Amino acid sequence: MKESLKRIFAAVALDVGLGVREGTKLRMVGAMPHRELMHAIARGAYERGASLVDIQYDDQQLARIRADESRDEYLDEATLLLERESDVLVAERWSYLRLVGDEEPDAMEGADQARLTRIQRARGKAVVALRSARMASRIAWCVMPAATDAWARKSLGPGADSEELWDILATILRLDRPDPAAELRAHVESIQARSSALDSLGLRELHFEGPGTDLRVSLANESRWLGGADKTPDGEVFMPNIPTEETFSTPDFRGTEGRAVMTRPVRIHGSLVEGGHLRFDGGRVVEASADRGAEALRTFLDTDEGSRRLGEVALVDSANPIGKSGIVFDSPLIDENAACHIALGCGYDPGFEGAQAWSDAEKTTRGFNVSLVHEDLMIGSPQMDVTGLDFSGRRIPLIRGGSFV
Amino acid sequence: MKESLKRIFAAVALDVGLGVREGTKLRMVGAMPHRELMHAIARGAYERGASLVDIQYDDQQLARIRADESRDEYLDEATLLLERESDVLVAERWSYLRLVGDEEPDAMEGADQARLTRIQRARGKAVVALRSARMASRIAWCVMPAATDAWARKSLGPGADSEELWDILATILRLDRPDPAAELRAHVESIQARSSALDSLGLRELHFEGPGTDLRVSLANESRWLGGADKTPDGEVFMPNIPTEETFSTPDFRGTEGRAVMTRPVRIHGSLVEGGHLRFDGGRVVEASADRGAEALRTFLDTDEGSRRLGEVALVDSANPIGKSGIVFDSPLIDENAACHIALGCGYDPGFEGAQAWSDAEKTTRGFNVSLVHEDLMIGSPQMDVTGLDFSGRRIPLIRGGSFV
């Protein structure tokens, strides 16, 4: 990765992604191949007055060793280390930057799905404070993609390397423009304008229609359309995802009905799930199958009560740079921005008016989904139509042939 | 590193170093180049019934970035993350394995010593619970050397690599014997026999004499000779250091008098200190100089009250495999076993009868040194004589010409 690109990436992450300023504490998480990039970001953070920067390295090989070798009775063991760490990150309002890009995309291929799910669930419980703080925008957080050689080979072909993938990511992240930060801020404004327009329609239901898909998703009176940037109670403006092309909302999970076909592969607990089919009845997934990774999908669905219910619905114009690239990045962070999607698992508080103040029980009663997990599933395509229904039942075309009307 | 050597190393670390068993939680710390070895150890730990294995990677580059770039006012910031982590490791009695071997031995060369000391002091305060638990043998812990390419070049010459250093370490660690674990256990027994013999002499003072060195170290009535292995309150037998050749005790810091010359280089906060001279008066270092790294030595001495006082005295026969190798490993873990040494900084509780039950204030009153740091300084050589004085003032030759009498 070129030094100049590292500096531009760091500036976008720190200034637009997180709003790092005097006294910020920054936690970064990434894979080993991101080490030099994370050091450049750390340097940039200290230059901006950060008081402390901490890096945590993903170690999927270690996770795989545990999944394979641990005695059965210890798989549900949640380490108190993770729990305390999560508590401190929230209590001290650390900013949180996650670089996404696997060192070994297939590290979990062939591992026992039931064992992985138990480990994942225990981990999810341990870090619930941090997840809640992110979902409620109480801390500034940002997820960005970062190339690795293995990821490049996976998404671009056997001969590719991280440099080639960085070239593509630079375009998608708008890092190749004269003033990347300004471009990104302007882009965020256009997403926010779209969200406002959707809010003003007073929608009660979305109807997704495409090849194999006929899905109705209920929106609550409290559902709000969001996208682009967010703000902490301290006034830090941050972008949860870079890139982002979506306008999304937290639905009323109880009203999901019909069928959906997954139009892009996703990786669940490390296993690739491709060609998935879901059938919803009364707000719950009652049937699930997949051409590949069906077991991973089904064990995911069994994580908890909320993992079979919707926590997010997102509208994406297929004609954006990611959709137009035609590449399947095998990364939800990017792929979710290529197409309309739904997410199984926990909802995002700001997408549901009032949810930030509710207990989990209260959320569930009001139709806001609660879960330890959150997984985006792409259902959009250039053949997709999305129609909104307002409180009077009027049908309003939102997307036709993959593009916003 | 050969797979077979990884397995042998793992077995020695887990079975002799720590006594990993059903339900053990294991924290490992090492540098990035130790990653595959740590994975092999993790696998071995799970095979032995460990309930959880956690790896933390040293990141000296990040530490250097902080030392260079952080605003001055944040250097004393102790992260609550470290503090909580240290608390949990102690509360849950995690076993602790540290692999020593720098990825970049010169990572801190040229950094501002005063700034490094402030960072180090803040860090030392944050992890005091873990340090105390180790020093009091309340948890099983073990430090072992692990080769890196950079370390090999540093200690063996510019053309060397980690494989060459592993060959030498395998000998020093006794990994090349038919039954390394049994050999190591027999070696520990011989060290323990020497400690018992020293205890039975009822020594009140040690007199070190060699070129440039004329040093008297007081032993308290409570000082005990130790070495080789130790035991937690739960009955786990562990070896704090592998390799180990030393018999050591915690002195009465108030009675150190005279001069000592450092016979081997040491690395303090990342900077090499070579040819050091110390003068003690009334138990305190009152003069310090060095041919190289004098500033690092002096800023170390200013860490706290206890960093100028003795916390350890150790007798080592120069005719052991490490001493005989003639190599300066530039690693205290190994080099301290080549020669007699003293340590500035905190004492080791089991080396001072009763200390485990005392508060820091009580320890200080009774002559047991308390500090946030502990640094071994080698003063032994083949020209060294060590004489013990018992309560009646009788002079008992212990070491003559570097070897035990």
Interface residues (C-beta under 8 A of the other chain):
Chain A: G23 K25 M32 R35 M38 H39 A42 R43 Y46 E47 G49 A50 S51 L52 V53 D54 I55 Y57 D59 Q61 L62 I65 R66 E69 S70 R71 Y74 E77 T79 L80 L81 R84 E85 D87 V88 L89 A91 E92
Chain B: G23 K25 M32 R35 M38 H39 A42 R43 Y46 E47 G49 A50 S51 L52 V53 D54 I55 Y57 D59 Q61 L62 I65 R66 E69 S70 R71 Y74 E77 T79 L80 L81 R84 E85 D87 V88 L89 A91 E92
